[in-house]
């Protein structure tokens, strides 16, 4: 579904990503791990088109999308839950969910998709008239997740969805990712620092260090001791 080939990104004269090669197969969950500041969010933003590659190519469903605008990527099936959630704090929960449909080709409200999200996150239906900025951190994360899921993306990019949320919500996020994985109609690239969480949901893992991929392999046989050497603060 997604192929990243020799991707490099600079901020001015500073090289942040160096010749990244990654694959996210159709219908699978792939996890990218690494300490803060190694370039994980830069890579996600580059995939989404928010940053331009200095070198390399991106392929989505067989098409070279390296030069595509962010809006076009969203309309063909990219979904992005950013680090820090990025909700609209002064809109209601329901209005935030409606914003998800702005990226669909017809920009029409799909009420069935809304009900599917409510079934996944019942608290969003209970609080649909609440102003989003008054929700807890975990509830805001569920809202950010739901806002993307209403349009049934083909590729879901999750940037540290467990950051700063309580364990009970982490279990909800884990449950949702596993449900989406089992459905098999969505590819997921997950950026995560919690090693155990990553291995519980992913089929394949990458570890990044100073802008390069230094380790990769199937989650089922991933070398935990070696990986934690790169993840330790």
C-alpha positions, 0 to 999 in steps of 0.5 A, a space after each residue: 500500500 505504501 512504499 518509501 524509497 531512499 527518502 531524505 528530508 532536510 531542515 535548511 542545511 540540517 539533514 533530518 532523514 537519511 535514505 529511509 526505506 520502508 514498506 507498509 503492506 496492504 491491510 497490515 500494521 507497521 510500527 516505527 519506534 525511536 526516541 524523541 527527536 530522531 525524525 519519526 514525526 518528520 517522516 510522517 509529515 513527509 508521507 502526508 505531504 506536509 514536508 517535501 522530500 529532498 531526495 527519494 520517492 513515495 508510492 501509494 497503491 502503486 502510484 508515485 505520489 512524491 509530488 502530490 499535494 496534501 489535500 490530494 493525498 487525503 482525498 485518495 485515502 490518507 488519514 492522519 492523527 497527529 501528535 498532540 491530537 490537533 482537534 478544533 477545541 472551540 467546536 463541539 465533538 459532533 462538529 469536529 467529526 463533521 470536519 473529517 468529511 471535508 477530505 472526502 471527494 463529495 464532502 458529504 456527511 456519511 451517517 452510517 460512517 458516523 454511527 460506526 465511529 460512535 460504536 467504536 468510541 461510545 463516549 463520542 456519541 454521549 458527548 457529541 454536543 460538548 465543546 471538544 476543548 473541555 474533554 479529557 486528553 484521552 477523550 480528545 485522542 478518541 475524537 482525533 481518531 474518530 474524525 479520521 475514521 469517519 471517512 474510512 481511509 485506506 492508509 492510517 498514519 498514527 503519530 504516538 496515539 498513546 502519548 499522555 493518556 491514561 492506561 484505560 484509554 490506551 487499551 481502547 486504542 489498542 482494541 481499535 487498532 486490532 479491530 481495524 487490522 483484523 478487518 483487513 481493509 486499512 493499512 496502518 503506520 503507527 509511530 510509538 515509543 511504548 515497546 510492549 504496545 507496539 508489539 501487541 498490535 504490529 506485524 512488522 517493526 522499524 527502529 529509527 536512530 538519528 534519521 536512519 532505520 537501524 533495525 527492522 523485522 517481524 514483530 513476532 521475532 523482534 529482538 527486544 533487548 537490541 531494540 530497547 538499546 535504541 529506545 532507552 533514554 
